Amino acid sequence: MAVPLFDTTTPLASLHAEIDAAIAGVVASRKFILGPQVGAFEAEFAAFCGTRHAVGVANGTDAITIALRAMGVGPGDDVVVPSFTFYATAEAVPPTGARPVFCDVDPDTYCVTAETVAAAMTPATKAVVAVHLFGNLAPVADIEALGVPVLEDAAQAAGTRSAAGRPGALGRAGTFSFFPSKNLGCYGDGGAITTGDDALAEAARMLRFHGSHDKVTYEHVGYNSRLDELQAAILRVQLPLVDDWAAGRRAAARHYEDAGLGELVSLPAATAGCEPAWHLYVVRSDRADELAAGLGARGIGAKAYYRVPVHRQPAMRAIAGAVSLPVTDDLAATHLAIPMSPVLTAEQAAEVTAAVRAVLA
């Protein structure tokens, strides 16, 4: 049985007619930029996250840059970021004029902790970007107790729940990506900034629109970074189903546990008090590359995402300097994403587990 790494088709199958109608409605309205669909989605997504504001932007990378600037980050500041993450988390910092300073992560949750952040803080630290990696949850409150504001990179965590609240409502602000493969994905690029801070939200709205309120007076050097009206309409159709899809992702993780996958490889651990909406299901093995090849030969999707961590990427080596991140280096060498989707069945999980067993035998 072939099992794809992602199944983005099946969950959307019943929504095609509604999405097509939403697209047609935008085309008929001739309102394509910051129209009623964006406004409605922003209100609905803010309510979903449990915060006062959501500001739609062009993509998740712009969301981080704009959010940091709205938080007052600028030249001469340091921003602590993990290295075991997608490159964009760190790439979004230099456009503010600030410097990314890399920290390590927890080996079981793959997320930053108060201890790893504290080890990387400098006198110039202005903010921390806490990545909710693979849908797991970084301990935002513990990090904020260090006395520095936290920006949540929640690009992979839509649908995650915790006793403290949802991603995007736990720190000073949160950022999301709506790339098509995400837990909540549009039909192209899209992103959002969430916050309960009225002034921060207003600054973000100005920065996404060339630094202007009215396209007449320009108070900042901003960006042309707006969530597209068509994409907002598509996202509105899907948003009511995100919690159901998240429950399906959690069920898929349980299927792997029930199939005995943890006897063969190390499984990801949920942060205490967190119910992750696993965007990716990332296991660890000292034979990860061999395992990836063997699974691929059997028709099982598998991929290593961050073999070269961000602090070792060519564009970041001079910025990072000689930083030592042993957990990050180990995770980079041993991690492997295996199939995960809201509709992954117990039979598929058993098939993947049997293939893992066969490769490692």
C-alpha positions as CSV (number, residue, x, y, z in Angstrom):
1,M,0.0,0.0,0.0
2,A,1.5,3.4,-1.1
3,V,1.1,6.1,1.6
4,P,1.8,9.7,0.6
5,L,3.7,12.0,2.9
6,F,0.8,14.5,2.6
7,D,-2.8,14.0,1.6
8,T,-4.1,17.5,0.9
9,T,-6.7,16.3,-1.6
10,T,-9.0,14.1,0.4
11,P,-9.8,16.6,3.2
12,L,-10.8,19.2,0.5
13,A,-12.8,16.9,-1.7
14,S,-16.2,17.8,-0.2
15,L,-15.4,21.5,-0.3
16,H,-14.8,22.0,-4.0
17,A,-18.2,23.4,-4.9
18,E,-18.2,25.8,-1.9
19,I,-14.7,27.0,-2.7
20,D,-15.5,27.5,-6.4
21,A,-18.5,29.5,-5.4
22,A,-16.4,31.6,-3.0
23,I,-13.9,32.3,-5.8
24,A,-16.7,33.2,-8.2
25,G,-18.2,35.6,-5.7
26,V,-14.9,37.5,-5.4
27,V,-14.5,37.7,-9.1
28,A,-18.1,39.0,-9.5
29,S,-17.5,41.6,-6.8
30,R,-14.4,43.0,-8.5
31,K,-13.1,43.7,-5.0
32,F,-9.6,42.1,-5.0
33,I,-7.5,44.0,-2.5
34,L,-8.4,44.3,1.2
35,G,-12.0,43.7,0.5
36,P,-14.8,42.2,2.6
37,Q,-13.5,38.7,2.5
38,V,-10.2,39.7,4.1
39,G,-12.0,41.7,6.7
40,A,-14.3,38.8,7.5
41,F,-11.5,36.2,7.6
42,E,-9.4,38.4,9.9
43,A,-12.3,38.6,12.4
44,E,-13.1,34.9,12.1
45,F,-9.4,33.9,12.5
46,A,-8.9,36.2,15.4
47,A,-11.9,34.6,17.1
48,F,-10.6,31.1,16.3
49,C,-7.2,31.9,17.9
50,G,-8.8,33.6,20.9
51,T,-7.2,37.1,20.3
52,R,-8.5,40.5,19.4
53,H,-6.8,41.0,16.1
54,A,-5.7,39.2,13.0
55,V,-3.9,41.1,10.2
56,G,-3.8,39.3,6.8
57,V,-0.5,39.6,5.0
58,A,1.0,38.1,1.8
59,N,2.9,35.1,3.4
60,G,4.2,33.7,6.6
61,T,7.7,35.2,6.1
62,D,6.4,38.7,5.7
63,A,4.3,38.1,8.8
64,I,7.4,37.6,11.0
65,T,9.2,40.6,9.6
66,I,6.2,42.9,9.9
67,A,5.3,41.6,13.4
68,L,8.8,42.2,14.6
69,R,8.8,45.7,13.3
70,A,5.4,46.4,14.9
71,M,6.9,45.1,18.2
72,G,9.6,47.8,17.9
73,V,12.5,45.6,16.7
74,G,15.1,47.4,14.6
75,P,18.7,48.1,13.9
76,G,21.1,47.2,16.8
77,D,18.6,44.7,18.3
78,D,19.1,40.9,18.7
79,V,16.3,38.4,18.2
80,V,16.7,34.9,19.6
81,V,15.5,32.2,17.1
82,P,15.9,28.5,16.9
83,S,18.1,27.0,14.3
84,F,16.1,23.8,14.0
85,T,13.3,25.3,11.9
86,F,12.5,26.4,8.4
87,Y,14.9,29.0,7.1
88,A,12.3,31.7,6.9
89,T,12.1,32.0,10.7
90,A,15.6,33.5,10.7
91,E,15.5,35.0,7.2
92,A,12.7,37.3,8.4
93,V,14.8,39.0,11.0
94,P,17.6,40.9,9.0
95,P,15.0,42.9,7.0
96,T,14.1,44.6,10.3
97,G,17.7,45.7,10.8
98,A,18.1,43.3,13.7
99,R,20.4,40.3,14.1
100,P,19.2,36.7,14.5
101,V,20.9,34.9,17.5
102,F,20.5,31.2,17.3
103,C,19.5,28.9,20.2
104,D,19.1,25.2,20.7
105,V,15.9,23.2,21.2
106,D,14.5,20.5,23.4
107,P,15.4,17.0,22.0
108,D,11.9,15.5,22.6
109,T,9.5,18.3,21.7
110,Y,11.9,20.0,19.1
111,C,10.8,23.4,20.4
112,V,12.8,26.1,22.2
113,T,12.6,26.3,25.9
114,A,13.2,29.0,28.5
115,E,16.6,27.3,29.2
116,T,17.7,27.3,25.6
117,V,16.6,30.8,25.0
118,A,18.3,32.1,28.2
119,A,21.6,30.6,27.0
120,A,21.4,32.7,23.8
121,M,20.2,36.0,25.2
122,T,22.4,39.1,24.9
123,P,22.2,42.6,26.4
124,A,20.7,43.6,23.0
125,T,17.9,40.9,22.9
126,K,14.7,42.7,22.0
127,A,12.5,39.7,21.2
128,V,12.3,35.9,20.9
129,V,10.7,34.0,18.0
130,A,9.3,30.8,19.6
131,V,8.5,28.3,16.8
132,H,5.7,25.9,17.4
133,L,7.5,23.3,15.4
134,F,5.6,20.6,13.5
135,G,2.5,21.7,15.4
136,N,3.9,21.2,18.9
137,L,3.9,24.1,21.3
138,A,6.8,26.0,22.7
139,P,6.4,27.1,26.4
140,V,5.7,30.7,25.7
141,A,4.9,31.8,29.3
142,D,8.1,30.3,30.6
143,I,10.1,32.2,27.9
144,E,8.2,35.5,28.6
145,A,9.2,35.1,32.3
146,L,12.7,35.8,31.2
147,G,11.6,39.4,30.6
148,V,11.6,39.5,26.8
149,P,8.5,39.6,24.5
150,V,7.7,36.5,22.5
151,L,6.6,36.3,18.9
152,E,5.1,33.0,18.1
153,D,5.9,31.4,14.8
154,A,2.8,29.3,14.5
155,A,3.1,28.6,10.8
156,Q,2.7,24.9,11.4
157,A,0.4,24.9,14.4
158,A,-3.1,26.0,13.3
159,G,-5.5,23.7,15.2
160,T,-3.2,23.0,18.1
161,R,-4.7,23.4,21.6
162,S,-3.3,23.8,25.1
163,A,-4.5,24.6,28.6
164,A,-3.1,28.1,28.2
165,G,-4.9,28.7,24.9
166,R,-4.3,28.4,21.2
167,P,-1.1,29.4,19.3
168,G,-1.2,33.0,18.2
169,A,-2.8,34.1,21.5
170,L,0.0,33.1,23.9
171,G,2.7,35.7,23.3
172,R,2.9,39.4,22.3
173,A,1.9,38.4,18.8
174,G,1.8,35.3,16.6
175,T,2.4,34.6,12.9
176,F,0.8,32.1,10.5
177,S,1.5,30.8,7.1
178,F,-1.3,29.6,4.8
179,F,0.9,27.8,2.3
180,P,-1.1,25.1,0.6
181,S,0.4,22.2,2.6
182,K,-0.2,23.8,6.0
183,N,-2.9,22.7,8.5
184,L,-5.0,25.6,7.1
185,G,-3.9,26.3,3.6
186,C,-5.0,28.5,0.8
187,Y,-4.5,28.1,-3.0
188,G,-1.2,30.0,-3.1
189,D,0.7,32.1,-0.6
190,G,-0.9,33.8,2.4
191,G,-0.2,34.7,6.0
192,A,-1.5,36.5,9.1
193,I,-0.4,38.2,12.3
194,T,-2.4,37.8,15.5
195,T,-2.2,39.9,18.6
196,G,-4.2,41.2,21.5
197,D,-2.2,44.5,21.4
198,D,-4.3,47.2,19.7
199,A,-1.2,49.4,18.9
200,L,0.8,46.5,17.5
201,A,-2.1,45.5,15.2
202,E,-2.5,49.0,14.0
203,A,1.2,49.2,13.2
204,A,1.1,45.9,11.4
205,R,-1.8,47.1,9.2
206,M,0.1,50.2,8.3
207,L,3.3,48.3,7.5
208,R,1.6,45.8,5.3
209,F,0.2,48.7,3.2
210,H,3.4,50.7,2.4
211,G,3.4,52.3,5.9
212,S,0.2,54.2,5.3
213,H,-3.3,54.4,6.6
214,D,-4.8,56.1,3.5
215,K,-2.4,55.7,0.5
216,V,-1.8,59.5,0.8
217,T,0.4,59.9,3.9
218,Y,3.2,57.5,4.4
219,E,4.4,57.4,8.0
220,H,6.8,54.4,7.6
221,V,8.9,52.6,5.0
222,G,6.6,49.6,4.8
223,Y,5.7,46.7,2.6
224,N,3.3,45.7,-0.1
225,S,2.2,42.6,1.7
226,R,-1.6,42.0,1.8
227,L,-3.6,38.8,2.1
228,D,-5.3,38.4,-1.3
229,E,-9.1,38.6,-1.3
230,L,-9.4,35.4,-3.3
231,Q,-7.3,33.5,-0.8
232,A,-9.2,34.9,2.2
233,A,-12.4,33.6,0.6
234,I,-10.9,30.2,0.2
235,L,-9.6,30.2,3.8
236,R,-13.0,31.2,5.2
237,V,-14.5,28.0,3.7
238,Q,-11.9,25.8,5.4
239,L,-11.6,27.5,8.8
240,P,-14.6,25.9,10.3
241,L,-13.1,22.4,9.7
242,V,-9.6,23.1,11.1
243,D,-10.5,21.6,14.5
244,D,-11.9,18.5,12.9
245,W,-8.7,18.1,10.8
246,A,-6.6,18.7,13.9
247,A,-8.4,15.9,15.7
248,G,-7.7,13.7,12.6
249,R,-4.0,14.5,12.9
250,R,-3.9,13.6,16.6
251,A,-5.8,10.3,15.8
252,A,-3.1,9.6,13.2
253,A,-0.4,10.0,15.8
254,R,-2.2,7.5,18.1
255,H,-2.5,5.1,15.2
256,Y,1.3,5.1,14.9
257,E,1.7,4.5,18.7
258,D,-0.9,1.7,18.6
259,A,1.0,0.1,15.7
260,G,4.2,-0.1,17.7
261,L,6.2,2.5,15.8
262,G,7.8,3.7,19.0
263,E,9.5,0.4,19.4
264,L,11.5,1.1,16.2
265,V,12.1,4.9,16.2
266,S,11.8,7.8,18.6
267,L,8.5,9.5,18.4
268,P,7.9,13.2,19.0
269,A,6.7,14.1,22.5
270,A,3.9,16.6,23.0
271,T,4.7,19.6,25.2
272,A,3.1,19.3,28.6
273,G,-0.5,20.5,28.5
274,C,-0.5,20.6,24.7
275,E,-2.7,18.7,22.1
276,P,-0.6,19.2,18.9
277,A,-2.2,19.4,15.5
278,W,0.7,17.5,14.0
279,H,1.6,19.4,10.8
280,L,4.4,16.9,10.2
281,Y,5.0,13.7,12.1
282,V,8.8,13.7,12.7
283,V,10.5,10.7,14.1
284,R,14.2,10.1,14.9
285,S,16.6,7.3,14.0
286,D,20.3,7.0,13.7
287,R,19.6,5.3,10.4
288,A,17.3,8.1,9.1
289,D,18.7,8.4,5.6
290,E,18.7,4.6,5.1
291,L,15.1,4.6,6.4
292,A,14.1,7.4,4.0
293,A,15.4,5.5,1.0
294,G,13.9,2.2,2.1
295,L,10.5,3.8,2.7
296,G,10.6,5.5,-0.6
297,A,11.3,2.3,-2.4
298,R,8.2,0.8,-0.8
299,G,6.0,3.7,-1.8
300,I,5.9,5.4,1.6
301,G,6.4,9.1,1.7
302,A,9.3,10.3,3.9
303,K,11.4,13.4,4.0
304,A,14.2,15.0,6.0
305,Y,13.4,18.7,6.2
306,Y,16.3,20.4,8.0
307,R,19.4,18.3,7.3
308,V,21.4,21.5,7.3
309,P,20.1,23.6,10.3
310,V,19.7,27.3,9.7
311,H,22.9,28.4,11.6
312,R,24.9,26.3,9.2
313,Q,23.3,27.6,6.0
314,P,25.7,29.7,3.8
315,A,23.7,32.9,4.2
316,M,23.7,32.6,8.0
317,R,27.1,31.3,8.9
318,A,28.7,34.7,9.2
319,I,25.8,35.9,11.3
320,A,25.7,32.8,13.5
321,G,29.5,32.7,14.2
322,A,30.8,29.7,16.2
323,V,27.7,29.0,18.1
324,S,27.4,25.5,19.5
325,L,23.9,23.8,19.2
326,P,24.5,20.1,19.9
327,V,20.8,19.1,20.1
328,T,20.0,20.9,16.8
329,D,22.9,19.2,15.1
330,D,21.8,15.8,16.4
331,L,18.2,16.4,15.3
332,A,19.3,17.6,11.9
333,A,21.1,14.3,11.3
334,T,18.5,11.9,12.7
335,H,15.0,13.4,12.0
336,L,12.6,12.1,9.3
337,A,9.0,13.1,8.5
338,I,6.7,10.2,7.8
339,P,3.1,10.3,6.4
340,M,0.7,12.6,8.3
341,S,-2.7,14.0,7.4
342,P,-6.1,14.5,8.9
343,V,-7.3,11.3,7.1
344,L,-4.4,8.9,7.8
345,T,-6.0,5.6,8.8
346,A,-5.0,2.9,11.2
347,E,-4.3,0.6,8.3
348,Q,-2.0,3.2,6.7
349,A,-0.2,3.7,10.0
350,A,0.2,0.0,10.3
351,E,1.6,-0.2,6.7
352,V,4.1,2.6,7.4
353,T,5.2,0.9,10.7
354,A,5.6,-2.5,8.9
355,A,7.7,-0.8,6.3
356,V,9.9,0.8,8.9
357,R,10.3,-2.5,10.6
358,A,11.3,-4.2,7.4
359,V,13.9,-1.5,6.5
360,L,15.5,-1.5,9.9
361,A,15.5,-5.3,10.3
